[in-house]
């Protein structure tokens, strides 16, 4: 009985302290939530353990985030697929800070990038910009996978989803994994999808990503990723401790022979499927994609004005294939002194335009000839329809009565 009272006292003390200084969340933090029984059961059926390494794949068009996990044979298998709650921007890579683009490419997440006290429930930084982004001068920061279902360049999940994804990463780190790979793609890089987007301005970039996608499809092991000659290269044989220079020449050393052979076979099958897909019309229309750095700069400027609280259109501008810009007329909220000043100026301008229009209408009305006065008695002439002719005629006796009234008036 004494032990029970002691435990109850400790719990009450913890709750009291939480009310004074911290929250109950600090006692049982979100980042410590257990894996769901469903995920644990799925691991057992696929020869995995909670401590096994993980890898993440993201597909924008399909709106899917996949968590893959290593099996006892060293190969990876799909453990779970989550519907992405929201991602911002269009298909295509991120170019500059403020372009609202969710990144595409190959990224690495280490324990230091995990944020258990995120303002968006839980989050982890995907590692943008990576070596490829930096060598191309791309800018941006704090690009995350997080909860709260809200995105301005991130991949946003529901709180329940990100809690499980976070727990999977946490357990893998506890098991000894030093970092896990994120592969972010515009869509599943099948022959049919590549054929749909063959005329897209981002197609060359996507074909480069596809090689890494294919290597994983062949081996079911996350590819070794390097950057040289300002492009991604995969599973290159390099000297230990000597990383490739992102802007330097790629080495002549090949990929492992077995991988080369498997990749050639895979590519032949893909090319045949691509040719067939490209020759027919797809029933699924392509999604819109970013039109390079020019459109990214337009959106970034819109973002700067919005962050300053200026009145800007509700949606960011969009660059059309012919070079024209599409912009919605709907204006966003005002949330700063600058924005309120802009709104006041717009209201003043609108009032002046209305006053000017009213003045012109009055001048036009004044210039019209005066209307001829019609006696009140003549303003409403009762008529009857003749059954013989079908025409309307003044009622009998009306005209003589009208003449008498007009004469007496004079």
N, C-alpha and C positions, 0 to 999 in steps of 0.2 A: 504494500500500500504506500509506503514511504517513497519507494522508487517511482511509482506512478505519479505521486504528487510532485516529485522533483522534476520529472519530465514535463508535466503540465505547466509547472512554474517557469521552466526554461522556454517553452513555446510561447507562453504569454509575455514573457520578458522580451523575446525576439519580436513579437508583434508590436509591443509597446514601443520598442526602439525604432522599429520600422516606421511607425506613425510619427515619431519625433524627428528622425534623421534621414531615413532611407525609405524605400518602398518594399513591399513584399516581393517585388520583382528582383530586388537585390538578394533576398534570401533564397529564392528559387529562380535563378535567371533563365531567360528564354533560351540562351545558348546551351543550357544543360539539359534540354528536353530529350527524352529517350526516343530511340527509333521506334517506329510503329511496328506492332506485331506482324502486320502484313509484309512489311519490307524484310523483317528478320526471317520470316518463313520463306519468302522468295529467295533469299540468300542461301538458305540451307538446300533448297531444291536445285540450285545452280552451282553448288560446290564453292560458295563464297563465305567469308566471315565478315563481321562488322569492321574488322581491322584491315581488310583487303584494300589495296589502292583503288582509286576511282579516276574517272575521266568524264568530262561534260561536253556534250554536243548541243549546239543551239541552231535552230532553223527558223528564220524570220517568217517566211511565207506561210509555213505550216503552223507557226506559233507554238513550237515545241522545244522544251528543254529536256534532254535525255541525260540520265546518270548511268554510266557504264562502270562495271566493277570487275576486278581481276578474279578469275577463277583459279582453282588449284593447279591447273595446267599452264598458268601464265598468260593465257589469252583472256581478253575481256568479253563480257557479255552484257547485254542491256538489262539493267536492273529495274529501272522505272522511268516513265516518261511523264512530264508535267506540262500542262497547258500554260503557256506564258500569258499572264494576265494583261500585260501591256508592254509594248516597246515603241519607241518614238522614231520619227523620221521615215525614211523610205528604204528600199533595198539599196545596197551599196555601202562602201566603207565610210568611216568617219574621217573628215578632212581637217576641220578647224574647231577650236573652242566655240561653242554656241550654235553649231549647225544642227544640233538636236539629233544627230545620227547615232544610232547604236552601232558599236564597232563590229567589223567582220575581220576574221583572221585567226591566228593561232596565238593564244595567250597562256600565261602561267600564273597560278595562284599558290602562294606560300602561306604558312601560318600567320605571318605578320600582316597579311592583307585581309584577314578575317576580322569583322567588326561586331562584337557581341553587344555593343551599346549603340547601335545604329538608330538614327532618327526614323528610319524606315523599317522598324521592327528588328530585323537581322540583315546583315549584308556581307558581301565580300567584294573587294576590288578586283576586277578581271585583269588588271595589269596594262591598261592602255596609258600611254603609248609604248609599244614594244620596239624592238630594234628596227623592224620594217617601217613602222610608223615614223620613228625618229629620223631615219635616213631620208624619208620623203618629206620631212618638215611638217608633219601632221601634229596638231596640238589638241589638248584636252586633258581633263583630269577628273578623278572621282567617278569613273565609269564603273558601275556596279551591277551585280545581281542582288536584288533586295526585295523586301516585302512591301506592303502598303498599297500595292497596285497603282502606282503613279510613276510616270517616266518622263524624263527630259534628256534622253540619250542613254538610258540604262535598260536593262532587262528586268522588268518588275513582275514579281509573283504575288500570290496571296500570302498572308502571314503563315497560314498552316503549311503551305508548300515550302516556303523558304526555311521554315523550322526543320523540316525533314532533310532538305538539301544541305543545310548547314550542319545538321547532325551527322550526315554521311561523310562530309568532309572532315569534321572534328574527329570521328572515329578512325578515319584513314590516317590522319596525322598522328593520332595516338598509337596507331599500329606501325609507325615508322616511315610513312610516305612523307617526303620532304616538300613536295609540291605536286599539284595536279594540273593537267592540261585542259584548257577550254578551247574547243574548236567552234567558231561562230561562222555560220554560212548563211547566204541569202535564201537558200532553199535546198532541198535534198538534191544532190548533184547527179541525178540520173540523166540518161541520154535524152529522155523526153523533155525534162526541164531545161537542160542546156540548149536543146534545139529551140525551145520557146523563147529563150533569151539571147539567141545568137546575134541579134542586131542591137543589143543593148550597149550603151557606151561603157558599161562596167564589165563587159564580157571577157576582155583580156585578163583583167584582175581575177575574175572568177575561175578562168581556166587554170590559173596558177594555184589557186586554193584547191582546185579539184585534184591535183596530183597528191596532195596530202590526204585529202578525203579518200582517194583510191587506195593509197598505201594502207590506211586503216581498214578499209573494206577487205583488202587482201589478207592482211596479217592479223587483224583484230588486236593489235598492239599500238598504243599511241606512237606516232612517228617522232623521230628525232628531228627537231626543227631548227634550221639555221637561216641566216640571211647573208647573202653575198651578191655583188653586182646589183644591189638594190632590189633583190627579189627573194622570195622564199625558196629554200631548197630542203629536201626531205631525205632523211636517212643517209646522208653523205658520210663516207668514211673519212674521219679527220684525226689528226694527231691529238692524243689526250692532252688536255690543258692548254690547247691552242685554238681558241674559238675563231671562227671566220670573221672577217671584217665586213660589216654590212655594205660598205661602199667599194670594197676591194674585189679583186677577181675571185671567182669560184675555183676551187681546186680541181685538178684533173682526176683526183682519186674518185673512183666510181662507187656506186652503191653495192651492197653485197650481191654476188652473182645470182643467188637463188631468188632474191627479190626482183632483180632485173628481169629474169625469165618470167616470173609470175606476172609482173607488171605488163610486159609485152603481150602476153596472152590475154590479160584483162582488157588491155587497150584495143586489141583487135575486135573483141566482142562488143566493146563500147562503140567503136567507130561504125560498125554495121548497124547497131541499134540507133545511133545518132542519125545516120543517113536516112534510115527508114522514117524516123520521127520528123526530120526536117522536110521530107518530101510531102508530108500530109499536114493538113490544118489541125492544130490543136483546139480542142473544145474549151480549154481553160486559157483565158486571156492573161497576159503577163501583168504583174503588179507594177506600179510606178516605181522608178528608181531615181536616185540623185544624179543630176547631170554634171558631175564633176565639181571642181573647185569653185567655179563661177557661181553655181547655185548655192554651194556651201557658204560662200561669202555673203550672199544675199540674206540667207537665213540667219547667219551670225550677226549681221547688222541689225536685223529685226529683233534678235534676242537681246542685243545690247540696249536698244531703245526700250524694250519691254522691261528689262531689269532696272532701268533708270526710272521706271514708272510713267514713261511717255505713253500717250494713247497710240496704240498700234492696232492693225487688223487682228481679228481674233485668231486667225491661222497664219503661219509663216508663208512667205511668197514661194512660188513654184516656177521654175524655169522650163519653158516649153521647148520642144525639139527645134522649132524655128527661131529660137532666141528671144521670143517675147516672154513677158512675165505675167503670170496669173496671180491676182491678189483679191481676196475677198473684201467686200465693202463693210462687212460687220466689224465694228470696232470692239476692242477688248476693254477691260475694266481700267479705272483710274485709281492708282494707289500711291500717288506721290504729289508733292507741290507742283512739280513740273507738269505732271499729267493734268492736274486740275487747271493750271494756267492755260494749257493747250485746249482743254474742254471749254473754258470761258471764252477764249478767242474764237473758237469755232461757233459757239452760241451767239456771240456778238456779230460775227459775219453773217450767220443765218438770219438774225433779226434785221440786219441792214438790208439783206436781199429781199426779205419779205416786205419791208417798208418801201423799198424802191419799186417793187412790183405793184403794191397798192397805189402808189403815187401815179404810176403809168396808167393803171386801170381808171383812176379818177380823171386823168387828162383826156383819155380816149372818150369817156362818157360825156365830158363837158363839150367835146368837139362835135358830138352828134347833133343833128337838127332837132328843134323842139317838137314834141309830139302834138298833133292837132287835137284840140279839146273836143270831146264828144259829150253831148248832154247825157246826164245820168239816165234819163228816161230811154235813151237810145242804146245804152250799153247792153241791155238785155232785151232782145226782141223775141217775143214768143212766136213760135212757128208751128205749123201743122203740116203733115205730109198728105198730099193729094193722092187718093186711091186710084185715080185715073192715070195721072202722069208719074206718080212715084217721086215727085220733087217736093222739096220743102218750100212752103210759101208763108208769108206773114199771116198771122191769125186775122180773121174777118173783123173789120172795125178798128184794128189796132192803129193803122196809119192815120185815119181821120182823128182819132182820139189824141194821137201824138201831136198833130198839127195844132189842135185847139190848145193844148198845154203849152206849146212853144209860143203861140201867139199871145196868150195871156201872160206869159213870162216877159215878153217884150213890152 
